[in-house]
Amino acid sequence: QVQLAESGGGLVQPGESLTLSCVVTGNILDIYPISWYRRQAPGKQREFVARVFFGGSTYLADAVRDRFIISRDNAKATVYLQMNDLKPEDTAVYYCNGHDDSLGPGIQVTVSS
């Protein structure tokens, strides 16, 4: 069974950047498209952030399209989320999600001055 593990989160100030990684244990090729979601507060609905498809094309939510980049390295079985110009409203737990419904445990990103 495929397992996902996020890393790279932390506390940053507004305007700074972070890159999240999602490492796939198992065959990454089996779970495309792979997406990033976030939950901004406990009990709040999970929000779609970005998706990368098998061929490498990407799709991002309107709220992050001008600031975030999703990419993948199949050789490293890793999907990345580069987050630039972070804002306080980007504060959330970020999750990596495969098409097979595999889901990582999540990683906290906090944007605060």
ZAGU-559712 format. One line per field, with one value per atom (N, C-alpha, C): x, y, z; residue number from 1. Coordinates in Angstrom, 2 decimals. Layout:
<kepas>
x: X|...
y: Y|...
z: Z|...
nr: NUM|...
</kepas>
This chain:
<kepas>
x: 0.84|0.00|0.88|0.48|1.21|1.06|2.14|2.10|2.72|2.18|2.64|3.14|4.18|4.72|5.15|4.55|4.88|6.01|6.76|7.80|8.04|8.78|9.16|8.35|7.40|6.60|7.35|6.67|7.28|6.63|7.34|6.88|7.69|7.01|7.68|6.94|7.61|6.98|6.28|5.30|4.64|5.66|5.44|6.33|7.44|7.65|8.71|8.21|9.13|8.83|9.10|8.41|8.63|8.40|9.10|8.82|8.48|7.29|6.85|7.21|7.51|7.78|6.80|6.42|5.57|6.29|6.81|7.54|6.58|6.58|5.69|6.47|5.98|6.54|5.65|6.21|5.40|5.59|4.75|4.90|4.14|4.88|4.25|3.43|3.84|3.16|1.72|1.44|0.12|-0.91|-0.46|-1.40|-1.60|-1.16|-1.44|-2.92|-3.50|-2.88|-2.72|-1.73|-1.43|-1.70|-2.33|-2.80|-2.29|-2.28|-2.09|-3.41|-3.76|-4.91|-4.44|-5.30|-4.97|-6.25|-6.05|-7.14|-6.70|-7.41|-6.95|-7.30|-8.24|-8.59|-9.28|-9.15|-9.88|-11.37|-11.96|-13.39|-13.75|-12.77|-13.03|-12.82|-13.53|-13.44|-12.06|-11.61|-10.33|-10.45|-9.40|-9.42|-8.40|-8.80|-7.88|-6.86|-5.60|-4.53|-3.92|-3.48|-2.77|-2.79|-2.61|-2.63|-1.61|-0.92|-0.02|-0.47|-0.48|-0.95|0.22|-0.08|0.93|1.89|1.38|2.22|2.99|2.72|3.43|2.65|1.49|0.69|0.17|-0.15|-0.53|-1.79|-2.41|-3.58|-3.53|-3.75|-3.69|-4.97|-5.31|-6.46|-6.22|-7.31|-7.20|-6.44|-6.66|-6.07|-4.55|-3.97|-2.52|-1.85|-2.59|-2.07|-0.86|-0.88|0.22|1.41|1.29|2.34|2.92|2.15|2.59|2.92|3.83|4.20|4.21|3.54|3.59|4.44|5.27|6.12|6.35|6.97|7.22|8.51|9.11|10.30|10.01|9.65|9.28|10.45|11.65|12.82|13.01|12.61|12.69|11.36|10.36|9.02|8.55|8.71|8.40|7.64|6.66|5.91|6.21|6.43|6.80|5.70|5.64|4.78|5.64|6.06|6.84|5.87|5.98|5.04|5.82|5.48|6.14|5.20|5.79|5.00|3.87|4.25|3.24|2.51|1.23|0.35|-0.20|-0.63|-1.20|-2.34|-3.10|-4.23|-3.77|-2.49|-1.96|-1.67|-1.80|-1.59|-2.59|-2.07|-2.92|-2.08|-2.76|-2.12|-2.26|-1.14|-1.11|-0.98|-1.80|-1.85|-1.55|-0.87|-0.62|-1.62|-2.21|-3.29|-3.13|-3.12|-3.04|-4.42|-4.48|-5.75|-6.40|-5.57|-6.12|-6.64|-6.78|-7.24|-6.20|-4.96|-3.90|-3.70|-3.40|-3.33|-2.21|-1.37|-0.34|-0.90|-0.10|-0.56|-0.69|-0.08|-0.17|1.03|1.25|2.36|1.89|2.27|1.81|2.65|1.96|2.59|1.95|2.77|2.27|2.96|2.16|2.67|2.26|3.24|2.94|4.14|3.87|4.95|5.14
y: -1.19|0.00|1.25|2.21|3.46|4.26|4.86|5.77|7.10|8.16|9.51|10.16|10.98|11.68|13.08|14.07|15.47|15.95|16.91|17.55|18.95|19.75|21.07|22.22|21.89|22.95|23.73|24.70|25.47|26.83|27.68|29.04|30.02|30.85|31.86|33.18|34.24|35.55|35.83|36.71|37.08|37.52|37.07|37.40|36.39|35.52|34.51|33.30|32.37|31.18|29.90|28.86|27.51|26.53|25.41|24.33|23.07|22.58|21.32|20.16|19.03|17.81|16.73|15.91|14.75|13.53|12.72|11.52|10.34|9.66|8.52|7.22|6.41|5.06|4.11|3.51|2.72|3.29|2.88|3.33|4.63|5.73|7.03|7.08|6.31|6.34|5.82|5.07|4.48|5.44|6.56|7.39|8.79|9.00|10.29|10.39|11.58|12.83|12.94|13.71|13.91|15.37|15.56|16.89|17.31|18.61|19.20|19.84|19.59|20.22|20.90|21.74|22.32|22.48|22.44|22.68|23.81|24.90|26.11|26.16|25.36|25.31|24.00|23.47|22.24|22.41|21.41|21.48|22.19|22.89|23.58|22.61|22.82|21.91|21.99|20.84|20.79|21.56|22.30|23.17|22.68|22.59|22.21|23.31|22.90|23.87|23.69|22.47|22.27|20.80|20.54|19.16|19.04|17.91|17.59|16.28|16.25|15.10|14.24|13.06|12.08|12.68|13.43|13.99|15.23|15.72|16.88|18.18|18.16|19.39|19.62|20.87|21.24|22.09|22.14|22.98|23.52|24.82|25.44|26.21|26.28|27.05|28.54|29.27|30.70|31.44|31.03|31.76|31.68|30.70|30.50|30.51|30.66|30.44|31.32|32.52|33.45|33.30|32.43|32.38|30.98|29.95|28.58|27.85|26.89|26.04|24.59|23.73|22.30|21.61|20.66|19.94|18.54|17.69|16.34|15.81|14.87|14.17|12.68|12.03|10.62|9.75|10.12|9.33|9.35|10.45|10.57|10.27|9.93|9.64|10.75|11.98|13.13|14.18|14.76|15.90|17.10|18.24|19.45|20.51|21.34|22.52|23.70|24.49|25.69|26.83|27.41|28.45|29.75|30.73|32.03|33.10|34.18|35.32|34.86|34.12|33.55|34.62|34.37|35.29|34.60|35.37|34.75|33.78|34.08|33.20|31.88|31.73|30.44|29.51|30.02|29.18|28.03|26.81|25.63|24.38|23.27|21.96|21.54|21.22|20.86|19.34|18.79|17.35|17.02|15.90|15.34|14.21|14.15|13.20|12.57|11.24|10.54|10.23|9.91|9.60|8.36|7.51|6.30|6.58|7.86|8.30|8.14|7.78|7.79|9.23|9.36|10.69|10.70|11.74|11.87|12.38|12.37|12.83|14.34|15.06|16.51|17.17|18.43|19.21|20.63|21.19|22.52|23.59|24.57|25.78|26.97|27.78|28.94|30.19|31.15|32.40|33.52|34.08|35.07|35.96|37.21|38.13|38.19
z: 0.00|0.00|0.00|-0.80|-0.90|0.39|0.83|1.98|1.58|2.17|1.87|3.15|3.03|4.21|3.80|4.44|4.16|5.07|4.56|5.37|4.83|5.60|5.14|5.71|6.57|7.15|8.22|8.81|9.88|10.03|10.76|11.04|10.21|9.44|8.63|8.77|8.35|8.37|7.04|7.04|5.78|4.74|3.51|2.41|2.18|3.15|2.99|2.20|1.97|1.16|1.94|1.56|2.07|0.93|0.98|0.03|0.81|0.57|1.17|0.25|0.86|0.11|0.54|-0.41|-0.15|-0.72|0.16|-0.27|-0.31|-1.44|-1.65|-1.46|-0.55|-0.37|-1.14|-2.17|-3.09|-4.49|-5.39|-6.77|-7.00|-7.11|-7.29|-8.58|-9.56|-10.85|-10.75|-9.70|-9.54|-8.95|-8.42|-7.65|-8.23|-9.47|-10.10|-10.48|-10.49|-10.09|-8.57|-8.16|-6.75|-6.40|-5.27|-4.90|-3.53|-3.34|-2.02|-1.60|-0.36|0.26|1.55|2.11|3.41|4.23|5.53|6.47|7.37|7.32|7.99|9.47|9.88|11.30|11.57|12.77|13.09|12.85|12.21|11.93|10.65|10.08|8.83|7.67|6.59|5.46|4.82|4.36|3.66|2.35|2.01|0.84|-0.18|-1.43|-2.50|-2.73|-2.94|-3.19|-4.58|-4.89|-6.16|-6.54|-7.84|-8.34|-9.47|-9.50|-10.61|-11.23|-12.56|-13.30|-13.77|-14.23|-14.63|-15.65|-16.60|-17.65|-17.24|-16.02|-15.52|-15.53|-16.15|-16.12|-14.70|-14.43|-13.07|-13.08|-11.91|-11.71|-10.30|-10.14|-8.83|-8.53|-7.27|-6.84|-7.09|-7.31|-7.59|-6.49|-5.25|-4.12|-4.08|-4.78|-4.69|-6.06|-7.12|-8.46|-8.77|-8.27|-8.58|-7.64|-6.63|-5.60|-5.39|-5.68|-5.40|-6.70|-6.59|-7.72|-7.24|-7.97|-7.67|-8.73|-8.27|-9.21|-8.67|-9.47|-9.01|-9.60|-8.89|-9.34|-9.16|-10.24|-10.14|-9.68|-10.06|-9.66|-8.15|-7.53|-6.08|-5.40|-6.21|-5.67|-4.76|-5.22|-4.38|-5.18|-4.52|-5.05|-4.16|-4.79|-4.06|-4.18|-3.16|-3.21|-2.78|-3.76|-3.47|-3.20|-2.03|-1.61|-1.42|-2.25|-2.22|-1.70|-1.23|-0.75|0.18|1.17|2.07|2.84|3.10|3.80|5.04|6.01|7.22|6.92|5.88|5.54|4.93|4.64|4.20|5.36|6.57|7.75|7.74|7.83|7.73|7.94|8.08|7.96|6.51|5.89|4.47|4.34|3.44|3.23|1.77|1.60|0.28|0.07|-1.12|-1.38|-2.75|-2.78|-4.04|-4.60|-5.88|-6.54|-5.95|-5.31|-4.70|-3.29|-2.95|-1.63|-0.54|-0.91|0.09|0.57|1.87|2.47|3.50|3.45|4.45|5.76|6.83|8.14|8.23|7.29|7.29|7.92|7.53|8.06|8.30|9.44|9.82|9.15|8.58|8.07|8.79|9.42|10.12|9.59|9.18|8.65|9.61|10.29|11.32|11.55|11.84|12.19|13.69
nr: 1|1|1|2|2|2|3|3|3|4|4|4|5|5|5|6|6|6|7|7|7|8|8|8|9|9|9|10|10|10|11|11|11|12|12|12|13|13|13|14|14|14|15|15|15|16|16|16|17|17|17|18|18|18|19|19|19|20|20|20|21|21|21|22|22|22|23|23|23|24|24|24|25|25|25|26|26|26|27|27|27|28|28|28|29|29|29|30|30|30|31|31|31|32|32|32|33|33|33|34|34|34|35|35|35|36|36|36|37|37|37|38|38|38|39|39|39|40|40|40|41|41|41|42|42|42|43|43|43|44|44|44|45|45|45|46|46|46|47|47|47|48|48|48|49|49|49|50|50|50|51|51|51|52|52|52|53|53|53|54|54|54|55|55|55|56|56|56|57|57|57|58|58|58|59|59|59|60|60|60|61|61|61|62|62|62|63|63|63|64|64|64|65|65|65|66|66|66|67|67|67|68|68|68|69|69|69|70|70|70|71|71|71|72|72|72|73|73|73|74|74|74|75|75|75|76|76|76|77|77|77|78|78|78|79|79|79|80|80|80|81|81|81|82|82|82|83|83|83|84|84|84|85|85|85|86|86|86|87|87|87|88|88|88|89|89|89|90|90|90|91|91|91|92|92|92|93|93|93|94|94|94|95|95|95|96|96|96|97|97|97|98|98|98|99|99|99|100|100|100|101|101|101|102|102|102|103|103|103|104|104|104|105|105|105|106|106|106|107|107|107|108|108|108|109|109|109|110|110|110|111|111|111|112|112|112|113|113|113
</kepas>
